[in-house]
Amino acid sequence: MTAIPREIRLTGDRQRLDVLWEDGTASRLTAAILRAHSRSAQAVRVEIDEGPPALPHDIAIEDVVPVGAYAVNLVFSDGHDRGIFPWPYLRALADEAAASGEWR
């Protein structure tokens, strides 16, 4: 498993992040999956205190901001903008989504 993306593309409807990895694997991660798995301190605290967040059905990715050469920061339509997704974590989420059939 190579956890370095060759290309990251936000779909036109902003509902999905498509990632092409260095090993040739293509992954699709929905905005809902990514938002639900944000590891920002705020998101983790809310999940501990209140359980998984109730997300709008039309959650979208508003922006994809590179963080050095190791991650991206995703900005979501519900205002959440603190989640940093390092390449190994993004790849693990992609593999989990593919294995569970959550490709949408």
Secondary structure, 3 states (H helix, E strand, C coil): CCCCEEEEEECCCCCEEEEEECCCCEEEEEHHHHHHCCCCHHHHHHHHHHCCCCCCCCCCEEEEEEECCCEEEEEECCCCCCEEEEHHHHHHHHHHHHHHCCCC
